Amino acid sequence: MFTDSMHMSLNIAYYNTGNYGLSKEHLDKAKIFYDYTGDIETFGLCDLNLINIYRYNNEFDKAFEVLNISKERYEKAKIYLKKCTC
């Protein structure tokens, strides 16, 4: 879909120019879409980008918070996939 790729592209463009506020704004919009569609892999990539935004803004507490939330989400997905008999 165009909207998700547009926001991811704008996120990357703003990130590369050091405009982390606008980068985060577009990243948040992309995350809403990926959460809605269940695209866990790309949602995880959004988390990684968000961690880097916080890291470059010296907001390490927020970066670790996102990292821990992402790790919990991954662990839950791993447990779910083990139970799945697809």
NUTOR-978024 format. One record per residue (C-alpha): chain; x, y, z. Coordinates in pm, 1 decimal, padded with zeros to 6 digits. Layout:
<nodes>
<node><palum>A</palum><east>X</east><north>Y</north><up>Z</up></node>
...
</nodes>
This chain:
<nodes>
<node><palum>A</palum><east>00000.0</east><north>00000.0</north><up>00000.0</up></node>
<node><palum>A</palum><east>00119.0</east><north>00348.9</north><up>-00081.1</up></node>
<node><palum>A</palum><east>00049.3</east><north>00511.2</north><up>00256.3</up></node>
<node><palum>A</palum><east>00269.6</east><north>00280.8</north><up>00460.2</up></node>
<node><palum>A</palum><east>00563.8</east><north>00300.3</north><up>00220.3</up></node>
<node><palum>A</palum><east>00523.5</east><north>00678.1</north><up>00196.7</up></node>
<node><palum>A</palum><east>00550.2</east><north>00718.0</north><up>00573.6</up></node>
<node><palum>A</palum><east>00844.1</east><north>00477.1</north><up>00594.3</up></node>
<node><palum>A</palum><east>01021.1</east><north>00665.3</north><up>00314.5</up></node>
<node><palum>A</palum><east>00958.7</east><north>01000.8</north><up>00480.6</up></node>
<node><palum>A</palum><east>01075.5</east><north>00854.4</north><up>00811.7</up></node>
<node><palum>A</palum><east>01404.3</east><north>00750.6</north><up>00652.5</up></node>
<node><palum>A</palum><east>01447.2</east><north>01078.2</north><up>00463.2</up></node>
<node><palum>A</palum><east>01395.1</east><north>01289.1</north><up>00775.2</up></node>
<node><palum>A</palum><east>01615.0</east><north>01055.6</north><up>00979.1</up></node>
<node><palum>A</palum><east>01900.7</east><north>01086.9</north><up>00728.6</up></node>
<node><palum>A</palum><east>01878.2</east><north>01466.9</north><up>00739.4</up></node>
<node><palum>A</palum><east>01882.8</east><north>01471.1</north><up>01119.6</up></node>
<node><palum>A</palum><east>01521.6</east><north>01585.3</north><up>01158.6</up></node>
<node><palum>A</palum><east>01433.5</east><north>01323.4</north><up>01418.0</up></node>
<node><palum>A</palum><east>01106.0</east><north>01486.8</north><up>01524.3</up></node>
<node><palum>A</palum><east>00949.3</east><north>01457.0</north><up>01179.5</up></node>
<node><palum>A</palum><east>01111.2</east><north>01117.5</north><up>01135.2</up></node>
<node><palum>A</palum><east>00937.7</east><north>00991.4</north><up>01449.6</up></node>
<node><palum>A</palum><east>00607.5</east><north>01147.6</north><up>01341.2</up></node>
<node><palum>A</palum><east>00604.6</east><north>00950.5</north><up>01015.0</up></node>
<node><palum>A</palum><east>00733.6</east><north>00639.5</north><up>01187.1</up></node>
<node><palum>A</palum><east>00442.1</east><north>00652.5</north><up>01431.5</up></node>
<node><palum>A</palum><east>00199.0</east><north>00672.1</north><up>01139.2</up></node>
<node><palum>A</palum><east>00363.2</east><north>00375.8</north><up>00966.6</up></node>
<node><palum>A</palum><east>00351.4</east><north>00173.4</north><up>01291.0</up></node>
<node><palum>A</palum><east>-00025.0</east><north>00225.4</north><up>01314.7</up></node>
<node><palum>A</palum><east>-00065.9</east><north>00072.6</north><up>00969.8</up></node>
<node><palum>A</palum><east>00167.5</east><north>-00222.0</north><up>01033.2</up></node>
<node><palum>A</palum><east>00002.3</east><north>-00293.4</north><up>01367.5</up></node>
<node><palum>A</palum><east>-00340.0</east><north>-00291.1</north><up>01199.5</up></node>
<node><palum>A</palum><east>-00231.1</east><north>-00526.0</north><up>00919.5</up></node>
<node><palum>A</palum><east>-00037.0</east><north>-00755.7</north><up>01152.6</up></node>
<node><palum>A</palum><east>00292.7</east><north>-00710.4</north><up>00968.1</up></node>
<node><palum>A</palum><east>00507.6</east><north>-00800.6</north><up>01267.7</up></node>
<node><palum>A</palum><east>00839.7</east><north>-00794.1</north><up>01083.4</up></node>
<node><palum>A</palum><east>00800.0</east><north>-00441.1</north><up>00949.6</up></node>
<node><palum>A</palum><east>00656.5</east><north>-00327.3</north><up>01282.9</up></node>
<node><palum>A</palum><east>00977.1</east><north>-00459.7</north><up>01441.7</up></node>
<node><palum>A</palum><east>01179.9</east><north>-00264.8</north><up>01187.5</up></node>
<node><palum>A</palum><east>00986.3</east><north>00046.5</north><up>01293.1</up></node>
<node><palum>A</palum><east>01084.3</east><north>-00026.0</north><up>01652.8</up></node>
<node><palum>A</palum><east>01448.6</east><north>-00050.0</north><up>01548.0</up></node>
<node><palum>A</palum><east>01423.6</east><north>00285.6</north><up>01370.0</up></node>
<node><palum>A</palum><east>01258.2</east><north>00438.6</north><up>01676.2</up></node>
<node><palum>A</palum><east>01536.4</east><north>00307.0</north><up>01899.4</up></node>
<node><palum>A</palum><east>01791.1</east><north>00474.8</north><up>01672.5</up></node>
<node><palum>A</palum><east>01598.1</east><north>00803.7</north><up>01677.4</up></node>
<node><palum>A</palum><east>01601.5</east><north>00802.4</north><up>02057.3</up></node>
<node><palum>A</palum><east>01966.0</east><north>00700.3</north><up>02059.6</up></node>
<node><palum>A</palum><east>02073.2</east><north>00989.8</north><up>01837.6</up></node>
<node><palum>A</palum><east>01866.7</east><north>01227.5</north><up>02052.6</up></node>
<node><palum>A</palum><east>02047.6</east><north>01098.2</north><up>02363.2</up></node>
<node><palum>A</palum><east>01715.3</east><north>00968.4</north><up>02499.8</up></node>
<node><palum>A</palum><east>01858.0</east><north>00636.3</north><up>02610.1</up></node>
<node><palum>A</palum><east>01583.6</east><north>00561.1</north><up>02863.5</up></node>
<node><palum>A</palum><east>01321.4</east><north>00579.5</north><up>02588.7</up></node>
<node><palum>A</palum><east>01538.1</east><north>00368.7</north><up>02358.4</up></node>
<node><palum>A</palum><east>01567.7</east><north>00094.6</north><up>02620.4</up></node>
<node><palum>A</palum><east>01194.4</east><north>00115.3</north><up>02689.8</up></node>
<node><palum>A</palum><east>01114.8</east><north>00051.8</north><up>02321.0</up></node>
<node><palum>A</palum><east>01375.2</east><north>-00225.0</north><up>02313.0</up></node>
<node><palum>A</palum><east>01217.1</east><north>-00401.7</north><up>02611.2</up></node>
<node><palum>A</palum><east>00864.8</east><north>-00370.1</north><up>02468.2</up></node>
<node><palum>A</palum><east>00985.3</east><north>-00504.2</north><up>02134.2</up></node>
<node><palum>A</palum><east>01162.2</east><north>-00792.2</north><up>02306.1</up></node>
<node><palum>A</palum><east>00843.6</east><north>-00883.4</north><up>02498.4</up></node>
<node><palum>A</palum><east>00642.0</east><north>-00873.8</north><up>02174.9</up></node>
<node><palum>A</palum><east>00896.7</east><north>-01103.5</north><up>02009.6</up></node>
<node><palum>A</palum><east>00889.3</east><north>-01349.9</north><up>02300.4</up></node>
<node><palum>A</palum><east>00508.1</east><north>-01364.1</north><up>02291.1</up></node>
<node><palum>A</palum><east>00513.9</east><north>-01422.3</north><up>01915.1</up></node>
<node><palum>A</palum><east>00769.1</east><north>-01700.1</north><up>01957.6</up></node>
<node><palum>A</palum><east>00548.7</east><north>-01876.1</north><up>02214.8</up></node>
<node><palum>A</palum><east>00243.7</east><north>-01836.3</north><up>01993.2</up></node>
<node><palum>A</palum><east>00425.4</east><north>-01981.0</north><up>01692.0</up></node>
<node><palum>A</palum><east>00537.8</east><north>-02284.3</north><up>01891.9</up></node>
<node><palum>A</palum><east>00173.6</east><north>-02355.1</north><up>01982.2</up></node>
<node><palum>A</palum><east>00054.9</east><north>-02308.0</north><up>01624.4</up></node>
<node><palum>A</palum><east>00010.4</east><north>-02630.6</north><up>01429.7</up></node>
<node><palum>A</palum><east>00003.8</east><north>-02477.1</north><up>01084.0</up></node>
</nodes>
